[in-house]
């Protein structure tokens, strides 16, 4: 890439970041509204507001709002819908942290580490149910038919997400080792892409198009964007990236079946494989730091990290092709530019 092209690329990324910040600000207005109860509930309200208060990149609300505006919607109405997406996302983060025994979220101790598992799960449940109010408020003016389609794509997302989470947890808890790259990609599609990219985009399409546009139009773009995002997220877990917000090598301590773990299991020697399988068979608390460091180094030595980066790049490339198909024929706009930048932003995000 020459200097002029690189400068243009950087400028586009800055513009996308600025738009994402604007969408985030609009979404936070409604988050605060729906997280401010009429009467205070001890041991609940402050816990529900904790993860949203910590920030986040607001990618999912951004995808929702951008699609709504591209297809003819209004910002305020789309921001309500985006608030529902973000509330549900934060609810699942609380539950994920409990299931994964994670120690940090967005740079601070997880909710269950601060307040205990029981109160954390209850706060997550409450956030999940609260998410339905802004969703209903957003779709009410659009009529019953649009409302039904919104609920249909939401129910489909919920099932896919639960299936993906079940695969990830089941592989770990049952110490499943004979996995392939295709297994991982299927899990990541369900666990990450559906809730994080496909569903917000479909909500935006339905909101903006008032039900006249098939939400399946954006599925493949969200599919491959989500895969690139998840692989990059797994790679960041192995680094000291200050923007990641979770403990380094947390996925290795948790025994998550990442693309790198699947690759290294097939690429290492018989002796190394025996050591690896012994490590994965231990409870998290018994996985020694020196063994985790050995595994991280082994991934580097056997080319597992390089392989994962290549797959992530390939997924982002396919996402770019699917973007052109999904949004073909639409007039130029800053929102369209924002979506077009996302496959590369996945790798350059803070």
C-alpha positions as CSV (number, residue, x, y, z in Angstrom):
1,X,0.0,0.0,0.0
2,X,1.5,3.4,-1.0
3,X,1.6,6.4,1.3
4,X,-1.4,8.1,-0.3
5,X,-3.6,5.0,-0.1
6,X,-2.5,4.4,3.5
7,X,-3.5,7.9,4.5
8,X,-6.8,7.4,2.8
9,X,-7.3,4.2,4.7
10,X,-6.4,5.8,8.0
11,X,-8.9,8.7,7.2
12,X,-11.7,6.2,6.5
13,X,-11.0,4.4,9.8
14,X,-11.1,7.7,11.7
15,X,-14.4,8.6,10.1
16,X,-15.8,5.1,11.0
17,X,-14.6,5.5,14.6
18,X,-16.2,8.9,14.8
19,X,-19.5,7.5,13.5
20,X,-19.3,4.5,15.9
21,X,-18.8,7.0,18.7
22,X,-21.8,9.0,17.7
23,X,-24.0,5.9,17.5
24,X,-22.7,4.9,20.9
25,X,-23.6,8.2,22.4
26,X,-27.2,7.9,21.0
27,X,-27.5,4.4,22.3
28,X,-26.2,5.3,25.8
29,X,-28.9,7.9,26.2
30,X,-31.5,5.1,26.0
31,X,-29.4,2.7,28.1
32,X,-29.5,5.2,30.9
33,X,-33.2,5.7,30.4
34,X,-34.0,2.0,30.6
35,X,-31.6,1.4,33.4
36,X,-33.1,4.1,35.6
37,X,-35.9,2.4,37.5
38,X,-38.9,4.2,39.1
39,X,-38.0,2.7,42.4
40,X,-34.6,1.5,43.6
41,X,-34.0,-2.2,44.1
42,X,-31.1,-3.0,46.5
43,X,-28.5,-5.5,45.2
44,X,-29.8,-5.2,41.7
45,X,-29.9,-1.8,40.0
46,X,-26.2,-0.9,40.5
47,X,-25.2,-4.4,39.3
48,X,-27.3,-4.1,36.2
49,X,-25.7,-0.8,35.3
50,X,-22.1,-1.9,36.0
51,X,-21.1,-3.4,32.6
52,X,-22.9,-0.8,30.5
53,X,-21.2,1.9,32.6
54,X,-17.8,0.4,31.8
55,X,-18.2,1.3,28.2
56,X,-17.5,-1.0,25.3
57,X,-17.0,-0.4,21.6
58,X,-20.7,-0.3,20.8
59,X,-20.1,-2.3,17.6
60,X,-23.4,-4.1,17.8
61,X,-25.5,-1.0,18.3
62,X,-23.5,0.6,15.5
63,X,-24.3,-2.2,13.1
64,X,-28.0,-1.9,14.0
65,X,-28.2,1.9,13.6
66,X,-26.2,2.0,10.4
67,X,-28.4,-0.6,8.7
68,X,-31.6,1.2,9.9
69,X,-30.4,4.5,8.5
70,X,-29.2,3.0,5.2
71,X,-32.6,1.5,4.6
72,X,-34.6,4.6,5.5
73,X,-35.0,4.6,9.2
74,X,-34.8,7.3,11.8
75,X,-31.9,7.7,14.3
76,X,-33.9,8.0,17.5
77,X,-36.0,5.0,16.8
78,X,-33.0,2.9,15.7
79,X,-31.1,4.0,18.9
80,X,-33.9,2.5,21.0
81,X,-33.5,-0.8,19.1
82,X,-29.7,-0.6,19.5
83,X,-30.2,-0.1,23.3
84,X,-32.0,-3.4,23.3
85,X,-29.1,-5.1,21.5
86,X,-26.6,-3.6,24.0
87,X,-28.6,-4.6,27.0
88,X,-28.9,-8.2,25.8
89,X,-25.2,-8.2,25.0
90,X,-24.2,-7.1,28.5
91,X,-26.6,-9.7,30.0
92,X,-24.8,-12.5,28.1
93,X,-21.4,-11.1,29.1
94,X,-22.3,-11.5,32.8
95,X,-23.4,-15.0,32.2
96,X,-20.4,-15.8,30.0
97,X,-18.1,-14.6,32.7
98,X,-19.6,-16.9,35.3
99,X,-19.5,-19.9,32.9
100,X,-15.9,-19.2,32.0
101,X,-14.8,-18.3,35.5
102,X,-13.3,-15.1,34.0
103,X,-11.6,-12.7,36.3
104,X,-11.7,-9.4,34.3
105,X,-14.2,-7.7,32.0
106,X,-13.4,-4.4,30.3
107,X,-10.3,-4.0,32.5
108,X,-12.0,-4.4,35.9
109,X,-13.0,-7.5,38.0
110,X,-16.0,-9.4,36.7
111,X,-19.4,-8.9,38.3
112,X,-19.4,-12.3,39.9
113,X,-15.9,-11.7,41.3
114,X,-17.1,-8.5,42.9
115,X,-20.6,-9.5,44.1
116,X,-20.7,-13.3,44.0
117,X,-22.2,-15.7,41.4
118,X,-25.8,-15.6,42.6
119,X,-26.2,-11.8,42.5
120,X,-24.3,-11.6,39.2
121,X,-26.6,-14.2,37.5
122,X,-29.7,-12.4,38.8
123,X,-28.4,-9.1,37.4
124,X,-27.8,-10.8,34.0
125,X,-31.3,-12.2,34.0
126,X,-32.7,-8.8,34.8
127,X,-30.7,-7.2,32.0
128,X,-32.0,-9.8,29.5
129,X,-35.6,-9.1,30.4
130,X,-35.1,-5.4,30.5
131,X,-33.9,-5.5,26.9
132,X,-37.4,-6.3,25.6
133,X,-38.8,-2.9,26.6
134,X,-36.7,-0.8,24.3
135,X,-37.2,-3.4,21.6
136,X,-40.9,-3.2,21.9
137,X,-40.8,0.6,22.1
138,X,-38.8,0.7,18.9
139,X,-41.1,-1.6,16.9
140,X,-44.5,-0.5,18.2
141,X,-44.9,2.4,15.6
142,X,-44.0,0.0,12.8
143,X,-47.1,-2.2,13.2
144,X,-47.8,-5.8,14.1
145,X,-46.3,-7.4,11.0
146,X,-42.9,-5.8,11.4
147,X,-43.1,-6.6,15.2
148,X,-43.7,-10.2,14.4
149,X,-40.7,-10.4,12.1
150,X,-38.5,-8.7,14.6
151,X,-39.5,-11.3,17.2
152,X,-38.9,-14.1,14.7
153,X,-35.3,-13.0,14.0
154,X,-34.7,-12.5,17.7
155,X,-35.9,-16.0,18.6
156,X,-33.8,-17.4,15.8
157,X,-30.7,-15.5,17.2
158,X,-31.4,-16.7,20.7
159,X,-31.5,-20.4,19.6
160,X,-28.4,-20.1,17.5
161,X,-26.5,-18.3,20.3
162,X,-27.5,-20.9,22.9
163,X,-26.4,-23.7,20.5
164,X,-23.0,-22.0,20.0
165,X,-22.4,-21.5,23.7
166,X,-23.4,-25.1,24.4
167,X,-20.9,-26.3,21.9
168,X,-18.1,-24.2,23.4
169,X,-18.9,-25.2,27.0
170,X,-19.6,-28.9,26.1
171,X,-16.3,-29.2,24.3
172,X,-14.4,-27.8,27.3
173,X,-16.4,-29.5,30.1
174,X,-16.3,-32.9,28.3
175,X,-12.7,-32.4,27.2
176,X,-13.5,-33.0,23.6
177,X,-10.2,-33.0,21.6
178,X,-11.0,-34.5,18.1
179,X,-12.2,-31.2,16.7
180,X,-11.7,-29.7,13.2
181,X,-11.4,-26.2,11.9
182,X,-15.0,-26.6,10.5
183,X,-16.2,-27.4,14.0
184,X,-14.7,-24.2,15.3
185,X,-16.2,-22.1,12.5
186,X,-19.6,-23.6,13.1
187,X,-19.4,-22.8,16.8
188,X,-18.2,-19.2,16.2
189,X,-21.0,-18.6,13.7
190,X,-23.6,-19.5,16.2
191,X,-22.0,-18.1,19.4
192,X,-20.6,-14.8,18.0
193,X,-21.7,-13.9,14.5
194,X,-25.4,-14.5,15.0
195,X,-25.9,-12.3,18.0
196,X,-23.1,-9.9,17.4
197,X,-23.4,-9.1,13.7
198,X,-26.3,-10.9,11.9
199,X,-29.1,-10.1,14.4
200,X,-28.3,-6.3,14.9
201,X,-28.0,-5.9,11.1
202,X,-31.4,-7.7,10.6
203,X,-33.0,-5.5,13.2
204,X,-31.7,-2.5,11.4
205,X,-33.0,-3.7,8.0
206,X,-36.4,-4.4,9.5
207,X,-36.5,-1.1,11.3
208,X,-35.3,1.0,8.3
209,X,-37.2,-0.8,5.6
210,X,-40.4,-1.2,7.7
211,X,-40.5,-4.9,6.9
212,X,-40.3,-4.4,3.1
213,X,-36.7,-5.7,2.8
214,X,-35.8,-9.4,3.5
215,X,-33.5,-9.4,6.6
216,X,-31.7,-12.5,5.1
217,X,-30.1,-10.0,2.7
218,X,-27.4,-9.2,5.4
219,X,-26.9,-12.7,6.8
220,X,-23.8,-13.7,4.9
221,X,-22.0,-10.4,5.5
222,X,-22.7,-10.7,9.3
223,X,-21.7,-14.4,9.1
224,X,-18.1,-13.8,7.8
225,X,-17.6,-10.5,9.7
226,X,-18.4,-12.4,12.9
227,X,-16.0,-15.1,12.2
228,X,-13.2,-12.7,11.5
229,X,-14.1,-10.8,14.7
230,X,-14.1,-13.9,16.9
231,X,-10.8,-15.3,15.6
232,X,-9.1,-11.9,16.1
233,X,-10.6,-11.7,19.6
234,X,-9.1,-15.2,20.4
235,X,-5.7,-14.0,19.1
236,X,-5.9,-10.9,21.3
237,X,-6.4,-13.0,24.3
238,X,-2.9,-14.3,23.9
239,X,-1.4,-10.7,24.1
240,X,-1.1,-7.8,26.4
241,X,-3.3,-5.7,24.2
242,X,-4.5,-2.9,26.6
243,X,-7.9,-2.6,24.7
244,X,-8.8,-6.2,25.2
245,X,-9.9,-5.8,28.8
246,X,-9.6,-9.5,29.9
247,X,-6.7,-11.5,31.4
248,X,-4.0,-12.5,29.1
249,X,-4.1,-16.2,28.2
250,X,-7.5,-16.5,29.8
251,X,-8.8,-18.7,27.1
252,X,-5.9,-21.1,27.7
253,X,-6.7,-21.2,31.4
254,X,-10.3,-21.8,30.6
255,X,-9.5,-24.6,28.0
256,X,-11.5,-22.9,25.2
257,X,-11.3,-24.7,21.9
258,X,-10.0,-21.8,19.8
259,X,-8.8,-22.2,16.3
260,X,-5.2,-22.0,17.6
261,X,-5.8,-24.8,20.1
262,X,-7.4,-27.1,17.5
263,X,-4.5,-26.4,15.1
264,X,-1.7,-27.0,17.6
265,X,-3.3,-30.2,18.8
266,X,-2.9,-31.5,15.3
267,X,0.5,-30.0,14.6
268,X,2.5,-31.0,17.7
269,X,4.5,-34.1,18.3
270,X,3.1,-37.2,20.1
271,X,4.9,-36.2,23.3
272,X,3.7,-32.6,23.2
273,X,0.1,-33.9,22.5
274,X,0.2,-36.0,25.6
275,X,1.3,-33.1,27.7
276,X,-1.3,-30.8,26.1
277,X,-4.1,-33.3,26.7
278,X,-3.0,-33.8,30.3
279,X,-3.1,-30.0,30.8
280,X,-6.6,-29.7,29.2
281,X,-7.9,-32.5,31.5
282,X,-7.1,-30.5,34.6
283,X,-9.6,-28.1,36.3
284,X,-8.8,-24.5,35.6
285,X,-7.5,-23.9,39.1
286,X,-4.9,-26.6,38.6
287,X,-3.5,-25.3,35.3
288,X,-0.1,-24.0,36.3
289,X,1.2,-20.7,34.8
290,X,4.3,-22.4,33.4
291,X,2.2,-24.9,31.6
292,X,0.0,-22.2,30.1
293,X,3.1,-20.3,29.0
294,X,4.4,-23.5,27.4
295,X,1.2,-23.9,25.5
296,X,1.2,-20.3,24.3
297,X,4.8,-20.7,23.1
298,X,3.9,-24.0,21.4
299,X,1.2,-22.3,19.4
300,X,3.7,-19.8,18.1
301,X,6.3,-22.5,17.3
302,X,3.9,-24.8,15.5
303,X,2.5,-21.9,13.4
304,X,-1.0,-22.0,15.0
305,X,-1.1,-18.3,15.6
306,X,0.0,-17.6,12.0
307,X,-2.6,-20.0,10.7
308,X,-5.4,-18.3,12.7
309,X,-4.4,-14.9,11.4
310,X,-4.5,-16.2,7.8
311,X,-8.0,-17.7,8.4
312,X,-9.2,-14.4,10.0
313,X,-7.8,-12.5,7.0
314,X,-9.7,-14.9,4.7
315,X,-12.9,-14.4,6.6
316,X,-12.6,-10.7,6.4
317,X,-12.0,-10.9,2.7
318,X,-15.1,-12.9,2.2
319,X,-17.0,-10.4,4.4
320,X,-16.0,-7.7,2.0
321,X,-17.3,-9.6,-1.0
322,X,-20.6,-10.3,0.8
323,X,-20.8,-6.6,1.8
324,X,-20.9,-5.7,-1.9
325,X,-23.6,-8.2,-2.6
326,X,-25.8,-7.3,0.4
327,X,-25.6,-3.5,-0.1
328,X,-25.4,-3.4,-3.9
329,X,-27.4,-0.5,-5.5
330,X,-27.8,1.6,-2.4
331,X,-26.8,5.3,-2.6
332,X,-23.5,6.4,-1.0
333,X,-23.6,7.4,2.6
334,X,-21.4,7.6,5.7
335,X,-23.3,4.7,7.2
336,X,-22.6,2.6,4.2
337,X,-18.9,3.6,4.4
338,X,-18.9,2.6,8.0
339,X,-20.2,-0.9,7.3
340,X,-17.7,-1.3,4.5
341,X,-14.8,-0.5,6.9
342,X,-15.8,-3.1,9.5
343,X,-14.0,-6.1,8.0
344,X,-10.7,-4.2,8.3
345,X,-11.6,-2.4,11.5
346,X,-11.9,-5.8,13.2
347,X,-8.1,-6.0,13.1
348,X,-7.4,-2.3,13.8
349,X,-9.9,-1.6,16.6
350,X,-8.5,-0.3,19.9
